[in-house]
Amino acid sequence: SLLQAVKASGANPLRGGAFKPRTSPYAFQGLGAEGIRLLLKAKEVTNLPIVTEIMNISTLDLFADVDVIQVGARNMQNFALLKELGKTKKPILLKRGLAN
């Protein structure tokens, strides 16, 4: 399968955007919970850890089985989100914003 080929080529971890931050509210915003479900299925097939970006604290429960939570540059000043993520036992991938 394509996923096995990705793993065989040396990929580790598998990163995908279940939630996609966009400037326009009319642009595709990602698959959300369904996207995380698909990433978890890819993890099951490949045994690779998965990384995906969180956009809102209200979706934190969806990330229970995600290996690494990514915080995008836009959320680097969302201190409520950062504080909650600091309470998790997961590694957090921080993308730098202009002020960080």
N, C-alpha and C positions, 0 to 999 in steps of 0.2 A: 504494500500500500504506500501511498505518498508519505504518510506519517512515519512508516518504518524506514523509508528512503531518507527522510530528513534526519532521523536518529542515526542511521548508518553513516551519514555524511559528517557526523560529529556534533550535531546540534545538542546543546544542553545549556540552559533550559529552553522550554517552548514558551514563547511570549506571544500573546494575542490580545486584541482589544475587544472585550465584551461590551464595554462602554466607550464610546468615541466622543470626546469633546469637540464640538464644532462651534464656530462663531454664529452661524445661522441656526435658529431653532427649526428651520424647515429642512436642514440637511440631515442625512442619515446619522443617527446617534448611537448606532451599535445595536446588537441583539439583546443586550442586558442579561437577564437571568438565563435566557436560552443560550446566549453566548458562553456564559460560565459553564452551563451544562455540557456544551460541546467541547469546551476546553478540558473539562474533567474526563470526558470520554476519550479525548486524545491522550490524556495522561494515563488512563487505564490501558490503552493500546500500546503506548510507547514506554511507559514507566519513567518518563521524563517529568521533572518538576515543571509547574506552570507559573507564569507571571502574567498578571493582568492589572489594569488600572482601575482604581476606585474613584468614583466621581462625587459620591455623596455618603455621608455617615449613615443615612437610613438604609443603605444596601449592604452594610458591613456583614450581616448574617449570611449573605450569599457567598461570602469569601471564606467560609469555614474550612473548605478543603483546598483552597488555593495555596500554593507553597510560598509565593512572594507577592506582596501587594505593592503595586506601583502607585506613586503619587505624582501626578503631572505638575508641570510648572504653574498652571493656573490654580492649583490647590495648595501650593506651598505656603500660602498665607491663610489657609483655612485652619485656624488654630484648634477649633473644636474637633475637626477630623483628625488632625495630627495628634492631639492628646489621646483620643480614643485608640488610634493605631498604636500609640506607645504602650497601651495596656495589653496589647495582643502579644502572643509568643512567636509571632511571625517576623521574618526579615521584611524590611520595607525598602523599596527602591525609590529614592528621591530624585526627581528630575529638577534640575536647577532652573529657577525663574530668574528674571533680570535682577531682582533684589536679594537673591540668595547667595 
